Amino acid sequence: MHFFAGCFSTQIMPEHYRPITSSLRSRLLILTIIFVMGISGLIYPTSIAAFRQDYLETRLENAQIAALALEAAPGNTVSPDLEQRLLNQSGVIAIIMRREDKSLLLGFDVMPEEVEETFDLRNPSLGTLIVDAFRTLDTGGNRAIRVVGDPMVPGTRMLEITMDESDLFEALKNYSNNVLVLSVITSLFTGILVYLALHWLLVRPMRRVKDRIVSFRQRPEAVQRPAKNTRRPDEIGLVERELVRMQEELRQALHQKSNLAALGEAVAKINHDLRNILATAQLASDSLQRVDHPGVQKITRRLVNSVSRAVALCESTIRHGKADTPTPEKEWTSLQAIVVDVAMSLGLLDSADFDFICDVPDDMEVLADAEQLHRVLLNLCRNAHEVQGDSGEISVVATKDPDGTVHISVSDKGPGIPEQIRPSLFKAFFSASAGGTGLGLATARDIVLAHGGQIGLKETGPEGTSFMICIPGEEDLGGK
C-alpha cells in the first residue's frame, strides 16, 4: 500500500529541488536595479557639471543687473547700504563690469585679499566643467573664487564676480543627494516594472515548461493534464507547443514499446511451443514421404514445403528478435563462387525451364562475410524465383568501381512490385508475396548495412524487378 501511495502522490517535485523561477525573478530585479544605477552613475558627472555651470551663470546674470543699477545711479555711486543689498541679492562678494569707456565696481572695499582660483565660463570644455565640479565637492566650499563670464549687456567688455564657494558647495551636495534618491527610486520602479513584464512574458511560461518537464521525467508514460493553449507567436510559444507535441509523441512511443515488449514475450513463448509442434509434424511428413503412393507423394510434397516454411518463419522470428546481430567477419572472397553456390542451392543451374545468368568476372573479389552475403543473395534470388514460377529468368550482374566498391544487381522478369507496397519492402514481418515470412528483405538490409553498404530497389515494372547492392571496398573501409 505504501508503494502505490507513493506512485500516485501529487508531490511530483523532490524536496531538494529548488525552483529556478524564484532565483530568476530576484536576479532580474537585482540586475535591473544595478543597470539603472550604473546608467545614473554614468550620467551623474555631466549632470553636476551642467548644474554648476547654470548656478554660476545665474550669479553672473544677477551681477549684471546689480551693475546696471550702479550705472543708473548719479555719479555711478550708491550708498554702502544699497551696495551691500545689491551684492547680497546677487549672491556674490564683489562685481567688476568693464564697459567700453568705464569700469563699474561693487564690493571693492570688502573683496578678499586672496582669491584661490579663477574660472572662465566664456568657452568651457565638458571635461573642464566636470573636473571643476568634483573639485568643488572635494574642497568642501571653503574657497573664495573668481568667475569670468560673457556679459549680456551690449557695450560690455568683461564681467567678473568674486564669490564664496560655500553656497555652491551646498547646492551641489543637495543636487547630488537628489540625484541619488531619484536614481534609487527610478531603479526600484523600473526594476519592478521590468520584473513584472519579464515574469509575465518569460518566467510564467518557463515555469509551465519546467513543471511539464519535471512531471514527465517522474512519470513519462502517464497521461498529463491538458496543456494550456498558448498561441504566442514568439519563441516561447513555439517551445511550449513543441514540448507538448514531443512529450505526447514520446509517451505514445513508450506506450507502444511496452506493448511490443509484452507482445514479443508472448510471441517467444508461442514460438517455442509452435516449434515443438512443427517438429512433430515434420517427423510425420518425413514418414509419409516413404509411402509409395502417387497421391500421397503429391500431398506429402506440399505438406513438407508448408512445414519447412513454418519452421523457417519461427527460426527467422527468433533471429530477428535478437539484439546482438553478429558482426560480419569480412575477408576477400570470390563473388562468382558465392553467386554460383546460390544458384545451386535453389536448383536453378540444371533447370531446363529457368535461366540463371551470372555476369560476374572470374577474378572479382568482394570484402565481405561470405556466409552473410550468401544469405542476402539467396533471399533475393529465391524471391525472384517464386514470383516467376517454374519458368523465368534471374540475372546477377556485378561491377567494381576504381575505389573498390562492388555493385551487385539482381534482376528478374517477373510482374513487378505493386507501387503501394514498395515503401514497406524492407520492413520486418512485411511480405510482398503470399507465404513469405516477411523477414528476408529486412534481414538482407541489416546485413548490408552492417557491411557499411546500401541495398535498395533499383527499378520495377511489368518487364521485371531489379535490386541493387553496394558493398564498399578497401579504400572506403580505411585500407588494410
C-alpha positions in Angstrom: 0.0 0.0 0.0 2.8 2.4 0.7 4.3 1.7 -2.7 1.1 2.6 -4.5 0.6 5.6 -2.4 4.0 6.9 -3.3 3.4 6.2 -7.0 0.2 8.2 -7.1 1.3 11.1 -4.8 0.6 14.5 -6.2 4.0 15.7 -4.9 6.0 15.1 -8.1 8.8 17.5 -7.3 11.6 16.4 -5.0 12.0 18.4 -1.8 15.6 19.1 -2.6 14.6 20.6 -6.0 14.6 24.4 -5.7 12.5 26.1 -8.3 14.7 28.3 -10.6 11.9 30.8 -11.0 12.4 32.4 -7.6 16.1 32.9 -8.1 15.5 34.0 -11.6 13.0 36.7 -10.6 15.2 38.0 -7.8 18.2 38.1 -10.2 16.1 40.0 -12.8 15.1 42.6 -10.2 18.7 43.0 -8.8 20.2 43.2 -12.3 17.7 45.8 -13.4 18.5 48.0 -10.3 22.2 47.6 -10.9 21.9 48.6 -14.6 19.7 51.6 -13.9 22.1 52.7 -11.1 25.1 52.2 -13.4 23.5 54.3 -16.1 22.7 57.0 -13.5 26.3 56.8 -12.4 27.5 57.4 -15.9 25.2 60.4 -16.3 26.0 61.9 -12.9 29.3 63.6 -13.8 27.8 65.5 -16.7 24.7 66.4 -14.8 26.6 68.0 -11.8 28.9 69.8 -14.3 25.8 71.3 -16.0 24.2 72.2 -12.7 27.4 74.0 -11.5 27.6 75.9 -14.8 24.0 77.0 -14.6 24.5 78.1 -11.0 27.5 80.3 -11.8 25.8 81.7 -14.9 22.8 82.7 -12.8 25.2 84.5 -10.4 26.7 86.3 -13.4 23.3 87.4 -14.7 22.3 88.7 -11.2 25.6 90.6 -11.0 25.0 92.3 -14.3 21.6 93.5 -13.1 23.3 94.9 -9.9 26.0 96.6 -12.0 23.3 98.2 -14.2 21.6 99.6 -11.1 25.0 101.1 -10.2 25.4 102.6 -13.6 21.9 104.3 -13.4 22.8 105.9 -10.1 24.0 109.5 -10.1 27.8 109.6 -10.4 27.8 105.8 -10.6 27.8 105.5 -6.9 25.4 104.2 -4.3 25.2 104.2 -0.6 27.1 101.5 1.3 23.8 100.0 2.5 22.4 99.8 -1.0 25.6 98.4 -2.3 25.6 95.6 0.2 21.9 94.9 -0.6 22.8 94.6 -4.3 25.6 92.2 -3.6 23.5 90.0 -1.2 20.8 89.9 -3.8 23.3 88.8 -6.4 24.8 86.2 -4.1 28.4 87.5 -4.7 31.1 89.3 -2.8 32.3 91.7 -5.5 31.4 92.7 -9.1 33.5 94.1 -11.8 31.9 95.1 -15.1 34.1 96.8 -17.6 32.3 98.9 -20.2 33.8 100.5 -23.3 34.6 103.7 -21.5 34.5 102.9 -17.8 34.5 100.2 -15.2 31.8 99.6 -12.6 32.8 98.2 -9.2 30.7 96.8 -6.4 32.1 95.4 -3.2 35.6 96.5 -3.9 36.1 97.5 -0.3 35.1 94.1 1.0 36.9 92.0 -1.6 39.0 89.2 -0.1 42.7 89.7 -0.2 43.3 86.3 -1.8 41.2 84.5 -4.4 42.2 80.8 -4.5 41.0 80.0 -8.1 39.6 81.7 -11.2 37.1 80.0 -13.5 36.4 81.3 -17.1 32.9 80.4 -18.4 33.3 82.1 -21.7 34.4 78.9 -23.6 34.5 76.0 -21.2 35.0 72.3 -22.2 32.9 69.5 -20.8 36.0 67.8 -19.2 37.0 71.1 -17.5 33.5 71.6 -16.2 33.4 68.0 -14.8 36.8 68.4 -13.1 35.8 71.8 -11.6 32.6 70.4 -10.2 34.3 67.5 -8.4 37.0 69.8 -7.1 34.2 72.0 -5.6 32.8 68.9 -3.8 36.3 67.9 -2.7 37.2 71.2 -1.2 34.0 71.5 0.9 33.2 75.0 -0.2 35.9 76.8 1.8 37.3 78.9 -1.0 36.8 82.3 -2.4 36.7 82.1 -6.2 36.6 84.5 -9.2 34.3 83.7 -12.1 34.6 85.4 -15.5 31.7 85.1 -18.0 30.1 86.6 -21.1 28.2 89.8 -20.5 24.7 90.1 -21.9 24.6 93.9 -21.9 25.8 95.5 -25.2 29.0 97.6 -24.9 30.4 95.4 -22.1 33.9 94.0 -22.5 34.1 91.8 -19.5 32.1 90.7 -16.5 33.8 89.3 -13.4 32.4 88.3 -10.0 34.0 87.2 -6.8 32.0 84.8 -4.6 32.2 82.5 -1.7 32.1 78.8 -2.8 30.2 77.6 0.3 26.7 78.2 -1.2 27.8 76.5 -4.5 29.1 73.5 -2.4 25.8 73.1 -0.6 23.8 73.4 -3.8 26.0 70.7 -5.5 25.7 68.5 -2.4 21.9 68.7 -2.3 21.7 68.1 -6.0 23.9 65.0 -5.7 21.7 63.7 -2.9 18.6 64.3 -5.0 20.2 62.5 -8.0 21.0 59.6 -5.8 17.5 59.4 -4.3 16.0 59.8 -7.8 18.2 57.1 -9.2 17.2 54.7 -6.4 13.5 55.4 -6.9 13.9 55.1 -10.6 15.8 51.9 -10.3 13.3 50.3 -8.0 10.3 51.4 -10.1 11.9 50.3 -13.3 13.1 47.1 -11.8 9.6 46.3 -10.6 8.1 47.1 -14.0 10.7 45.0 -15.8 10.3 42.2 -13.2 6.5 42.2 -13.7 6.9 42.3 -17.5 9.5 39.5 -17.6 7.6 37.5 -15.1 4.5 37.6 -17.2 6.3 37.1 -20.6 9.1 34.7 -19.6 9.1 33.4 -16.1 5.5 32.1 -16.1 5.8 30.2 -19.4 9.2 28.9 -18.3 7.7 27.7 -15.1 5.0 25.9 -17.0 7.6 24.3 -19.2 9.7 23.3 -16.1 6.6 21.8 -14.4 5.8 19.7 -17.5 9.4 18.5 -17.9 9.7 17.5 -14.2 6.3 15.8 -14.3 7.3 14.0 -17.5 10.6 12.9 -16.0 8.9 11.4 -13.0 6.2 9.5 -14.9 6.9 9.6 -18.6 4.2 7.1 -19.5 1.4 8.8 -17.5 -1.1 11.0 -19.3 -0.5 14.5 -18.2 -3.1 17.2 -17.7 -4.1 19.1 -20.8 -1.6 21.9 -21.5 -2.8 25.4 -21.5 -3.4 26.5 -25.1 -0.8 29.1 -26.0 -1.0 31.0 -29.2 2.1 33.1 -28.6 3.9 33.7 -32.0 7.3 34.1 -30.4 9.9 31.5 -29.4 8.4 30.8 -26.0 5.1 29.9 -27.5 6.8 27.7 -30.1 8.8 25.9 -27.3 5.7 25.2 -25.3 3.8 23.8 -28.3 6.7 21.7 -29.5 7.3 20.4 -25.9 3.7 19.3 -25.6 3.8 17.6 -29.0 7.2 16.0 -28.3 6.0 14.6 -24.9 2.8 13.2 -26.4 4.7 11.5 -29.2 7.3 10.2 -26.8 4.6 9.0 -24.4 2.9 7.1 -27.2 6.2 5.7 -28.3 6.9 4.4 -24.8 3.4 3.0 -24.5 3.9 1.3 -27.9 7.3 0.0 -26.8 5.8 -1.5 -23.6 3.0 -3.2 -25.7 5.6 -4.5 -28.1 7.8 -5.9 -25.3 4.8 -7.7 -23.9 3.8 -8.9 -27.3 7.4 -10.1 -28.0 7.4 -12.1 -24.8 4.2 -13.7 -25.7 5.4 -14.4 -29.3 8.6 -16.0 -27.9 6.5 -18.4 -25.8 4.2 -19.2 -28.6 7.1 -19.7 -31.0 8.8 -22.1 -28.6 5.7 -24.3 -28.4 5.0 -24.0 -32.1 8.4 -25.2 -33.0 7.9 -28.3 -30.9 4.6 -28.9 -32.6 6.1 -28.3 -36.1 9.0 -30.7 -35.2 6.4 -33.5 -34.6 4.7 -32.6 -37.9 8.0 -32.6 -39.8 8.7 -36.1 -38.5 5.3 -37.3 -39.5 5.7 -35.8 -43.0 9.1 -37.5 -43.4 7.4 -40.8 -42.7 4.7 -40.1 -45.3 7.4 -39.5 -47.9 8.3 -43.1 -47.7 4.8 -44.2 -48.6 4.9 -45.4 -52.3 1.7 -44.0 -53.5 1.4 -41.2 -56.2 -1.4 -39.3 -54.4 0.3 -39.5 -51.0 3.6 -38.4 -52.6 1.9 -35.3 -54.2 0.2 -34.3 -50.9 3.2 -35.0 -48.9 5.4 -32.7 -51.0 3.1 -29.8 -50.4 2.9 -30.7 -46.7 6.7 -30.8 -46.3 7.0 -27.5 -48.0 4.4 -25.9 -45.7 6.0 -27.3 -42.6 9.5 -26.3 -43.7 8.2 -22.8 -44.4 6.6 -22.6 -41.0 9.8 -23.8 -39.3 11.8 -21.2 -41.2 9.4 -18.5 -40.1 9.9 -19.5 -36.4 13.7 -19.5 -36.7 13.7 -16.2 -38.6 11.5 -14.6 -36.0 13.8 -15.6 -33.2 16.9 -14.5 -35.1 15.3 -11.1 -35.9 14.3 -10.5 -32.3 17.9 -10.9 -31.0 19.5 -7.5 -30.1 23.1 -8.8 -30.8 23.3 -9.1 -34.5 26.6 -10.9 -35.4 29.4 -8.7 -36.6 30.4 -9.5 -40.2 33.8 -11.3 -40.4 35.0 -9.7 -43.6 37.6 -11.2 -45.9 38.3 -11.1 -49.6 36.3 -13.8 -51.3 35.2 -14.7 -54.8 31.9 -13.1 -55.6 31.3 -15.5 -58.5 31.7 -18.5 -56.2 29.0 -17.1 -53.9 26.6 -16.5 -56.8 27.1 -20.0 -58.3 26.5 -21.5 -54.8 23.3 -19.6 -54.5 22.1 -20.9 -57.9 22.9 -24.5 -56.9 21.1 -24.1 -53.6 17.9 -23.1 -55.5 18.4 -25.8 -58.1 18.5 -23.2 -60.9 21.7 -24.3 -62.7 20.2 -27.6 -64.0 16.7 -26.3 -64.6 15.5 -26.6 -68.2 12.7 -24.0 -68.0 14.6 -21.4 -65.9 17.5 -19.3 -67.0 20.1 -18.2 -64.5 22.6 -15.6 -65.8 25.8 -14.9 -63.8 27.6 -12.0 -65.2 30.3 -11.7 -62.6 34.0 -11.7 -63.6 36.1 -14.7 -62.5 38.7 -12.6 -60.7 36.2 -10.2 -58.9 36.6 -10.3 -55.2 34.5 -8.6 -52.5 35.4 -7.7 -49.0 32.5 -9.2 -47.0 31.4 -12.0 -44.8 30.8 -14.8 -47.4 28.1 -16.6 -45.4 26.1 -13.4 -44.7 26.4 -12.2 -48.3 25.3 -15.7 -49.4 22.1 -15.2 -47.3 21.4 -11.8 -48.9 21.7 -13.1 -52.5 19.9 -16.3 -51.7 16.9 -14.3 -50.3 16.8 -12.0 -53.4 17.1 -14.9 -55.9 14.5 -17.1 -54.0 12.1 -14.2 -54.1 12.7 -13.7 -57.8 12.2 -17.4 -58.4 9.0 -17.6 -56.5 7.4 -14.6 -58.3 8.1 -16.1 -61.7 7.0 -19.7 -61.1 8.5 -22.7 -62.8 9.9 -20.7 -65.8 11.6 -17.3 -66.0 15.0 -15.6 -65.7 17.3 -14.3 -63.0 20.3 -12.2 -63.8 23.1 -11.3 -61.4 25.4 -8.7 -62.7 28.4 -7.2 -60.8 30.7 -4.3 -61.5 33.5 -2.7 -59.5 34.5 0.9 -59.2 38.1 2.2 -59.1 37.8 2.8 -55.3 36.8 -0.9 -54.7 33.1 -0.5 -54.3 31.2 -3.5 -55.7 27.8 -3.1 -57.3 25.6 -6.2 -57.5 22.4 -6.2 -59.5 19.8 -9.0 -59.1 17.1 -8.8 -61.8 14.2 -10.9 -62.8 11.5 -11.0 -65.5 8.6 -11.1 -63.0 5.4 -9.0 -63.0 6.9 -6.3 -60.8 6.2 -5.0 -57.4 2.9 -3.0 -56.8 3.5 0.6 -56.0 1.6 0.7 -52.8 3.9 -1.8 -51.1 7.2 -0.5 -52.3 7.9 1.8 -49.3 7.4 -1.2 -46.9 9.6 -3.7 -48.7 12.5 -3.7 -46.2 10.3 -3.6 -43.1 10.3 -6.6 -40.8 7.3 -9.0 -41.0 6.2 -7.5 -44.2 5.9 -9.9 -47.2 5.3 -8.9 -50.8 4.3 -12.5 -51.7 1.9 -15.0 -50.2 3.5 -17.4 -47.9 6.6 -15.3 -47.3 8.0 -14.8 -43.8 8.3 -11.0 -44.2 11.9 -11.1 -42.7 14.0 -11.9 -45.7 14.5 -8.4 -47.1 14.7 -6.9 -43.6 17.5 -9.3 -42.7 19.2 -8.6 -46.0 19.1 -4.9 -45.3 20.6 -5.4 -41.8 23.4 -7.5 -43.2 24.3 -5.0 -46.0 24.1 -2.0 -43.6 26.4 -3.9 -41.2 28.9 -4.2 -44.1 28.7 -0.4 -44.5 26.9 -0.7 -47.8 23.5 0.0 -49.2 20.6 -2.0 -50.7 17.5 -0.8 -52.5 15.0 -1.3 -55.2 16.6 -0.1 -58.5 13.6 -0.5 -60.8 10.4 -2.5 -61.1 7.6 -2.8 -63.6 5.8 -5.2 -65.9 9.2 -6.1 -67.5 10.7 -7.2 -64.2 12.3 -6.1 -61.0 15.9 -5.2 -60.2 17.6 -4.8 -56.7 20.9 -3.1 -56.3 23.5 -3.9 -53.6 26.6 -1.8 -53.0 29.4 -3.2 -50.8 32.3 -0.8 -50.0 35.8 -1.8 -50.9 39.1 -1.5 -49.2 39.5 2.3 -49.7 36.1 3.0 -48.1 37.0 1.0 -45.0 40.2 2.9 -44.4 42.6 0.4 -46.1 44.4 -2.6 -44.7 
